[in-house]
Amino acid sequence: MEGRESRAETFRRLLERDPDNPMVLCSLGIELFKEGNYPEAGDCFRRAIESKSDYSVAYRMLGRTLYELRQDVEAREVFEKGREVAERNRDLQTVREIDVFLRRLQKRSEER
């Protein structure tokens, strides 16, 4: 892969031109999430939501990031807000995915 920039670097360059673009922020966040860089990914998802408050995928990914960081209280809050947004957008796939993680959070809290 020598000589080729990573997908994350591509999105970083795009952000230089348009730092508040919610789709680029979310795309960068997803790449960082895949790399396990959860803190920076979370920052990207938060910025995407600030730019576009009805971006249900950004809520889902922020919730997943918080879930991976074991910040369960905040993850639940983000998932619940994201579920409302996804329902308003009629984004049923995101609603289903959020429901899966809400159940995982519930199970994890019961195991403590």
CNS distance restraints for C-alpha pairs under 8 A (distance, minus, plus):
assign (resid   5 and name CA) (resid   9 and name CA) 6.00 0.50 0.50
assign (resid   5 and name CA) (resid  10 and name CA) 6.65 0.50 0.50
assign (resid   6 and name CA) (resid  10 and name CA) 6.38 0.50 0.50
assign (resid   7 and name CA) (resid  11 and name CA) 6.38 0.50 0.50
assign (resid   7 and name CA) (resid  28 and name CA) 7.85 0.50 0.50
assign (resid   7 and name CA) (resid  31 and name CA) 6.90 0.50 0.50
assign (resid   8 and name CA) (resid  12 and name CA) 6.18 0.50 0.50
assign (resid   8 and name CA) (resid  28 and name CA) 5.49 0.50 0.50
assign (resid   8 and name CA) (resid  31 and name CA) 5.63 0.50 0.50
assign (resid   8 and name CA) (resid  32 and name CA) 6.76 0.50 0.50
assign (resid   9 and name CA) (resid  13 and name CA) 6.23 0.50 0.50
assign (resid  10 and name CA) (resid  14 and name CA) 6.41 0.50 0.50
assign (resid  11 and name CA) (resid  15 and name CA) 6.20 0.50 0.50
assign (resid  11 and name CA) (resid  24 and name CA) 6.12 0.50 0.50
assign (resid  11 and name CA) (resid  25 and name CA) 7.65 0.50 0.50
assign (resid  11 and name CA) (resid  27 and name CA) 7.03 0.50 0.50
assign (resid  11 and name CA) (resid  28 and name CA) 5.47 0.50 0.50
assign (resid  12 and name CA) (resid  16 and name CA) 6.53 0.50 0.50
assign (resid  12 and name CA) (resid  28 and name CA) 6.98 0.50 0.50
assign (resid  13 and name CA) (resid  17 and name CA) 7.16 0.50 0.50
assign (resid  14 and name CA) (resid  18 and name CA) 6.52 0.50 0.50
assign (resid  14 and name CA) (resid  19 and name CA) 7.87 0.50 0.50
assign (resid  14 and name CA) (resid  24 and name CA) 7.10 0.50 0.50
assign (resid  15 and name CA) (resid  19 and name CA) 4.42 0.50 0.50
assign (resid  15 and name CA) (resid  20 and name CA) 7.29 0.50 0.50
assign (resid  15 and name CA) (resid  21 and name CA) 7.06 0.50 0.50
assign (resid  15 and name CA) (resid  24 and name CA) 6.67 0.50 0.50
assign (resid  15 and name CA) (resid  25 and name CA) 7.30 0.50 0.50
assign (resid  19 and name CA) (resid  25 and name CA) 7.92 0.50 0.50
assign (resid  20 and name CA) (resid  25 and name CA) 7.29 0.50 0.50
assign (resid  20 and name CA) (resid  47 and name CA) 7.31 0.50 0.50
assign (resid  20 and name CA) (resid  48 and name CA) 7.21 0.50 0.50
assign (resid  20 and name CA) (resid  51 and name CA) 6.16 0.50 0.50
assign (resid  21 and name CA) (resid  25 and name CA) 6.13 0.50 0.50
assign (resid  21 and name CA) (resid  48 and name CA) 7.15 0.50 0.50
assign (resid  21 and name CA) (resid  51 and name CA) 7.12 0.50 0.50
assign (resid  22 and name CA) (resid  26 and name CA) 5.99 0.50 0.50
assign (resid  22 and name CA) (resid  47 and name CA) 7.29 0.50 0.50
assign (resid  22 and name CA) (resid  48 and name CA) 4.19 0.50 0.50
assign (resid  22 and name CA) (resid  49 and name CA) 7.13 0.50 0.50
assign (resid  22 and name CA) (resid  51 and name CA) 5.82 0.50 0.50
assign (resid  22 and name CA) (resid  52 and name CA) 6.25 0.50 0.50
assign (resid  23 and name CA) (resid  27 and name CA) 6.05 0.50 0.50
assign (resid  23 and name CA) (resid  48 and name CA) 7.11 0.50 0.50
assign (resid  24 and name CA) (resid  28 and name CA) 6.04 0.50 0.50
assign (resid  25 and name CA) (resid  29 and name CA) 6.07 0.50 0.50
assign (resid  25 and name CA) (resid  44 and name CA) 5.26 0.50 0.50
assign (resid  25 and name CA) (resid  45 and name CA) 6.62 0.50 0.50
assign (resid  25 and name CA) (resid  47 and name CA) 7.00 0.50 0.50
assign (resid  25 and name CA) (resid  48 and name CA) 5.53 0.50 0.50
assign (resid  26 and name CA) (resid  30 and name CA) 6.15 0.50 0.50
assign (resid  26 and name CA) (resid  44 and name CA) 6.21 0.50 0.50
assign (resid  26 and name CA) (resid  45 and name CA) 5.56 0.50 0.50
assign (resid  26 and name CA) (resid  48 and name CA) 5.99 0.50 0.50
assign (resid  26 and name CA) (resid  58 and name CA) 6.05 0.50 0.50
assign (resid  27 and name CA) (resid  31 and name CA) 6.41 0.50 0.50
assign (resid  28 and name CA) (resid  32 and name CA) 6.20 0.50 0.50
assign (resid  28 and name CA) (resid  41 and name CA) 7.33 0.50 0.50
assign (resid  28 and name CA) (resid  44 and name CA) 6.95 0.50 0.50
assign (resid  29 and name CA) (resid  33 and name CA) 5.96 0.50 0.50
assign (resid  29 and name CA) (resid  40 and name CA) 7.29 0.50 0.50
assign (resid  29 and name CA) (resid  41 and name CA) 4.17 0.50 0.50
assign (resid  29 and name CA) (resid  42 and name CA) 6.86 0.50 0.50
assign (resid  29 and name CA) (resid  43 and name CA) 7.77 0.50 0.50
assign (resid  29 and name CA) (resid  44 and name CA) 5.12 0.50 0.50
assign (resid  29 and name CA) (resid  45 and name CA) 5.99 0.50 0.50
assign (resid  30 and name CA) (resid  34 and name CA) 6.19 0.50 0.50
assign (resid  30 and name CA) (resid  41 and name CA) 6.79 0.50 0.50
assign (resid  30 and name CA) (resid  61 and name CA) 7.43 0.50 0.50
assign (resid  31 and name CA) (resid  35 and name CA) 6.39 0.50 0.50
assign (resid  31 and name CA) (resid  41 and name CA) 7.87 0.50 0.50
assign (resid  32 and name CA) (resid  36 and name CA) 6.30 0.50 0.50
assign (resid  32 and name CA) (resid  37 and name CA) 5.12 0.50 0.50
assign (resid  32 and name CA) (resid  38 and name CA) 6.81 0.50 0.50
assign (resid  32 and name CA) (resid  40 and name CA) 6.95 0.50 0.50
assign (resid  32 and name CA) (resid  41 and name CA) 5.21 0.50 0.50
assign (resid  33 and name CA) (resid  37 and name CA) 5.52 0.50 0.50
assign (resid  33 and name CA) (resid  38 and name CA) 5.47 0.50 0.50
assign (resid  33 and name CA) (resid  41 and name CA) 5.52 0.50 0.50
assign (resid  33 and name CA) (resid  65 and name CA) 7.08 0.50 0.50
assign (resid  37 and name CA) (resid  41 and name CA) 6.11 0.50 0.50
assign (resid  38 and name CA) (resid  42 and name CA) 5.91 0.50 0.50
assign (resid  38 and name CA) (resid  65 and name CA) 5.75 0.50 0.50
assign (resid  38 and name CA) (resid  66 and name CA) 7.87 0.50 0.50
assign (resid  38 and name CA) (resid  68 and name CA) 7.53 0.50 0.50
assign (resid  38 and name CA) (resid  69 and name CA) 7.10 0.50 0.50
assign (resid  39 and name CA) (resid  43 and name CA) 6.47 0.50 0.50
assign (resid  39 and name CA) (resid  65 and name CA) 7.90 0.50 0.50
assign (resid  40 and name CA) (resid  44 and name CA) 6.43 0.50 0.50
assign (resid  41 and name CA) (resid  45 and name CA) 6.35 0.50 0.50
assign (resid  41 and name CA) (resid  62 and name CA) 7.86 0.50 0.50
assign (resid  41 and name CA) (resid  65 and name CA) 7.26 0.50 0.50
assign (resid  42 and name CA) (resid  46 and name CA) 6.13 0.50 0.50
assign (resid  42 and name CA) (resid  62 and name CA) 5.60 0.50 0.50
assign (resid  42 and name CA) (resid  65 and name CA) 6.09 0.50 0.50
assign (resid  42 and name CA) (resid  66 and name CA) 7.44 0.50 0.50
assign (resid  43 and name CA) (resid  47 and name CA) 6.21 0.50 0.50
assign (resid  44 and name CA) (resid  48 and name CA) 6.14 0.50 0.50
assign (resid  45 and name CA) (resid  49 and name CA) 6.25 0.50 0.50
assign (resid  45 and name CA) (resid  58 and name CA) 5.31 0.50 0.50
assign (resid  45 and name CA) (resid  59 and name CA) 7.15 0.50 0.50
assign (resid  45 and name CA) (resid  61 and name CA) 6.91 0.50 0.50
assign (resid  45 and name CA) (resid  62 and name CA) 5.53 0.50 0.50
assign (resid  46 and name CA) (resid  50 and name CA) 6.21 0.50 0.50
assign (resid  46 and name CA) (resid  58 and name CA) 7.62 0.50 0.50
assign (resid  46 and name CA) (resid  62 and name CA) 7.02 0.50 0.50
assign (resid  47 and name CA) (resid  51 and name CA) 6.23 0.50 0.50
assign (resid  48 and name CA) (resid  52 and name CA) 6.05 0.50 0.50
assign (resid  48 and name CA) (resid  53 and name CA) 7.87 0.50 0.50
assign (resid  48 and name CA) (resid  55 and name CA) 7.55 0.50 0.50
assign (resid  48 and name CA) (resid  58 and name CA) 6.53 0.50 0.50
assign (resid  49 and name CA) (resid  53 and name CA) 4.78 0.50 0.50
assign (resid  49 and name CA) (resid  54 and name CA) 7.18 0.50 0.50
assign (resid  49 and name CA) (resid  55 and name CA) 6.15 0.50 0.50
assign (resid  49 and name CA) (resid  58 and name CA) 6.31 0.50 0.50
assign (resid  49 and name CA) (resid  59 and name CA) 7.08 0.50 0.50
assign (resid  54 and name CA) (resid  85 and name CA) 5.80 0.50 0.50
assign (resid  54 and name CA) (resid  86 and name CA) 7.83 0.50 0.50
assign (resid  54 and name CA) (resid  89 and name CA) 7.76 0.50 0.50
assign (resid  55 and name CA) (resid  59 and name CA) 6.73 0.50 0.50
assign (resid  55 and name CA) (resid  85 and name CA) 7.46 0.50 0.50
assign (resid  55 and name CA) (resid  86 and name CA) 8.00 0.50 0.50
assign (resid  56 and name CA) (resid  60 and name CA) 6.28 0.50 0.50
assign (resid  56 and name CA) (resid  82 and name CA) 5.46 0.50 0.50
assign (resid  56 and name CA) (resid  83 and name CA) 7.45 0.50 0.50
assign (resid  56 and name CA) (resid  85 and name CA) 5.74 0.50 0.50
assign (resid  56 and name CA) (resid  86 and name CA) 5.12 0.50 0.50
assign (resid  56 and name CA) (resid  89 and name CA) 7.88 0.50 0.50
assign (resid  56 and name CA) (resid  91 and name CA) 7.72 0.50 0.50
assign (resid  56 and name CA) (resid  94 and name CA) 7.07 0.50 0.50
assign (resid  57 and name CA) (resid  61 and name CA) 6.13 0.50 0.50
assign (resid  57 and name CA) (resid  82 and name CA) 7.91 0.50 0.50
assign (resid  57 and name CA) (resid  94 and name CA) 6.75 0.50 0.50
assign (resid  58 and name CA) (resid  62 and name CA) 5.97 0.50 0.50
assign (resid  59 and name CA) (resid  63 and name CA) 6.04 0.50 0.50
assign (resid  59 and name CA) (resid  78 and name CA) 6.24 0.50 0.50
assign (resid  59 and name CA) (resid  79 and name CA) 6.59 0.50 0.50
assign (resid  59 and name CA) (resid  81 and name CA) 7.59 0.50 0.50
assign (resid  59 and name CA) (resid  82 and name CA) 4.88 0.50 0.50
assign (resid  60 and name CA) (resid  64 and name CA) 6.21 0.50 0.50
assign (resid  60 and name CA) (resid  78 and name CA) 7.66 0.50 0.50
assign (resid  60 and name CA) (resid  79 and name CA) 6.22 0.50 0.50
assign (resid  60 and name CA) (resid  82 and name CA) 6.18 0.50 0.50
assign (resid  60 and name CA) (resid  94 and name CA) 7.07 0.50 0.50
assign (resid  60 and name CA) (resid  97 and name CA) 7.77 0.50 0.50
assign (resid  60 and name CA) (resid  98 and name CA) 6.23 0.50 0.50
assign (resid  61 and name CA) (resid  65 and name CA) 6.06 0.50 0.50
assign (resid  62 and name CA) (resid  66 and name CA) 6.19 0.50 0.50
assign (resid  62 and name CA) (resid  75 and name CA) 7.61 0.50 0.50
assign (resid  62 and name CA) (resid  78 and name CA) 7.15 0.50 0.50
assign (resid  63 and name CA) (resid  67 and name CA) 6.04 0.50 0.50
assign (resid  63 and name CA) (resid  74 and name CA) 7.82 0.50 0.50
assign (resid  63 and name CA) (resid  75 and name CA) 4.66 0.50 0.50
assign (resid  63 and name CA) (resid  76 and name CA) 7.14 0.50 0.50
assign (resid  63 and name CA) (resid  78 and name CA) 5.47 0.50 0.50
assign (resid  63 and name CA) (resid  79 and name CA) 5.43 0.50 0.50
assign (resid  64 and name CA) (resid  68 and name CA) 6.21 0.50 0.50
assign (resid  64 and name CA) (resid  75 and name CA) 7.16 0.50 0.50
assign (resid  64 and name CA) (resid 101 and name CA) 7.52 0.50 0.50
assign (resid  65 and name CA) (resid  69 and name CA) 6.29 0.50 0.50
assign (resid  65 and name CA) (resid  75 and name CA) 7.93 0.50 0.50
assign (resid  66 and name CA) (resid  70 and name CA) 6.10 0.50 0.50
assign (resid  66 and name CA) (resid  71 and name CA) 5.15 0.50 0.50
assign (resid  66 and name CA) (resid  72 and name CA) 6.75 0.50 0.50
assign (resid  66 and name CA) (resid  74 and name CA) 6.95 0.50 0.50
assign (resid  66 and name CA) (resid  75 and name CA) 5.08 0.50 0.50
assign (resid  67 and name CA) (resid  71 and name CA) 5.87 0.50 0.50
assign (resid  67 and name CA) (resid  72 and name CA) 5.82 0.50 0.50
assign (resid  67 and name CA) (resid  75 and name CA) 5.68 0.50 0.50
assign (resid  67 and name CA) (resid 105 and name CA) 7.71 0.50 0.50
assign (resid  71 and name CA) (resid  75 and name CA) 6.02 0.50 0.50
assign (resid  72 and name CA) (resid  76 and name CA) 6.03 0.50 0.50
assign (resid  72 and name CA) (resid 105 and name CA) 6.73 0.50 0.50
assign (resid  73 and name CA) (resid  77 and name CA) 6.46 0.50 0.50
assign (resid  74 and name CA) (resid  78 and name CA) 6.17 0.50 0.50
assign (resid  75 and name CA) (resid  79 and name CA) 6.03 0.50 0.50
assign (resid  76 and name CA) (resid  80 and name CA) 6.05 0.50 0.50
assign (resid  76 and name CA) (resid 102 and name CA) 6.63 0.50 0.50
assign (resid  76 and name CA) (resid 105 and name CA) 7.30 0.50 0.50
assign (resid  77 and name CA) (resid  81 and name CA) 6.22 0.50 0.50
assign (resid  78 and name CA) (resid  82 and name CA) 5.90 0.50 0.50
assign (resid  79 and name CA) (resid  83 and name CA) 5.90 0.50 0.50
assign (resid  79 and name CA) (resid  98 and name CA) 6.07 0.50 0.50
assign (resid  79 and name CA) (resid 101 and name CA) 7.92 0.50 0.50
assign (resid  79 and name CA) (resid 102 and name CA) 7.05 0.50 0.50
assign (resid  80 and name CA) (resid  84 and name CA) 6.45 0.50 0.50
assign (resid  81 and name CA) (resid  85 and name CA) 6.37 0.50 0.50
assign (resid  82 and name CA) (resid  86 and name CA) 5.98 0.50 0.50
assign (resid  82 and name CA) (resid  98 and name CA) 7.75 0.50 0.50
assign (resid  83 and name CA) (resid  87 and name CA) 6.07 0.50 0.50
assign (resid  83 and name CA) (resid  94 and name CA) 7.50 0.50 0.50
assign (resid  83 and name CA) (resid  95 and name CA) 5.45 0.50 0.50
assign (resid  83 and name CA) (resid  98 and name CA) 6.48 0.50 0.50
assign (resid  83 and name CA) (resid  99 and name CA) 7.96 0.50 0.50
assign (resid  84 and name CA) (resid  88 and name CA) 6.27 0.50 0.50
assign (resid  85 and name CA) (resid  89 and name CA) 6.21 0.50 0.50
assign (resid  86 and name CA) (resid  90 and name CA) 5.94 0.50 0.50
assign (resid  86 and name CA) (resid  91 and name CA) 4.90 0.50 0.50
assign (resid  86 and name CA) (resid  92 and name CA) 6.88 0.50 0.50
assign (resid  86 and name CA) (resid  94 and name CA) 6.28 0.50 0.50
assign (resid  86 and name CA) (resid  95 and name CA) 5.89 0.50 0.50
assign (resid  87 and name CA) (resid  91 and name CA) 6.02 0.50 0.50
assign (resid  87 and name CA) (resid  92 and name CA) 6.74 0.50 0.50
assign (resid  87 and name CA) (resid  95 and name CA) 6.64 0.50 0.50
assign (resid  91 and name CA) (resid  95 and name CA) 6.47 0.50 0.50
assign (resid  92 and name CA) (resid  96 and name CA) 6.20 0.50 0.50
assign (resid  93 and name CA) (resid  97 and name CA) 6.25 0.50 0.50
assign (resid  94 and name CA) (resid  98 and name CA) 6.01 0.50 0.50
assign (resid  95 and name CA) (resid  99 and name CA) 6.14 0.50 0.50
assign (resid  96 and name CA) (resid 100 and name CA) 6.43 0.50 0.50
assign (resid  97 and name CA) (resid 101 and name CA) 6.67 0.50 0.50
assign (resid  98 and name CA) (resid 102 and name CA) 6.16 0.50 0.50
assign (resid  99 and name CA) (resid 103 and name CA) 6.23 0.50 0.50
assign (resid 100 and name CA) (resid 104 and name CA) 6.33 0.50 0.50
assign (resid 101 and name CA) (resid 105 and name CA) 6.08 0.50 0.50
assign (resid 102 and name CA) (resid 106 and name CA) 6.21 0.50 0.50
assign (resid 103 and name CA) (resid 107 and name CA) 6.13 0.50 0.50
assign (resid 104 and name CA) (resid 108 and name CA) 6.04 0.50 0.50
assign (resid 105 and name CA) (resid 109 and name CA) 6.15 0.50 0.50
assign (resid 106 and name CA) (resid 110 and name CA) 6.30 0.50 0.50
assign (resid 107 and name CA) (resid 111 and name CA) 6.34 0.50 0.50
assign (resid 108 and name CA) (resid 112 and name CA) 6.80 0.50 0.50
